[in-house]
Amino acid sequence: SQQGEEDPQALSIQEGENATMNCSYKTSINNLQWYRQNSGRGLVHLILIRSNEREKHSGRLRVTLDTSKKSSSLLITASRAADTASYFCATVGNYGQNFVFGPGTRLSVLP
Amino acid sequence: DAGVIQSPRHEVTEMGQEVTLRCKPISGHDYLFWYRQTMMRGLELLIYFNNNVPIDDSGMPEDRFSAKMPNASFSTLKIQPSEPRDSAVYFCASSHRGQVEKLFFGSGTQLSVL
């Protein structure tokens, strides 16, 4: 299985702090994505990083990818209470569009 | 754009009944995905379509599940007969061939089978 696994399962921080979540996967990938899910809602695409990229930024988000270690990290800087959500990584192999999601990290940002 | 629209939002049914979940993808999107989310198993891909054609249904749990996409603007996921272990949130997502990897999710259908 190429399923990603996020770490930690849950993270609680104070507003203004940075939050780092990690994702590991098992097989070679074409790209890796991060999604956010607010309680009771569908997932929202945050950022995509391709296998030939090492780092990508989008606003307060920074994603890194290490294909040699089969791992990725998502950094949210200067967190806000509105960032409270579950965060998932999703991987896609080299064939087809079988997006496989990890179990997610539940982030709580306390005001 | 209204986004991906799923109906119903909530469905409560009794074991053995037929359940039909509906999805309207974003207009112009070529791919449609059905996912199931539970606490125990997380998000599982059930099936996905490309241009209304089922491409991979290896995630469909068993013959009780079936999915159709009769046209580019509508898809259904049917469970017949339903069982309590089918209780989950079912999500539909769509994407455009120009950026297939960017999935747009609906709000989901919360299914409870009693």
Interface residues (C-beta under 8 A of the other chain):
Chain A: N31 Q33 Y35 R41 G42 L43 V44 H45 L48 F88 A90 V92 G96 Q97 N98 F99 V100 F101 G102 P103 G104
Chain B: V4 Y31 F33 Y35 G42 L43 L45 Y48 N50 I55 D56 F91 A93 S95 V100 E101 K102 L103 F104 F105 G106 S107 G108
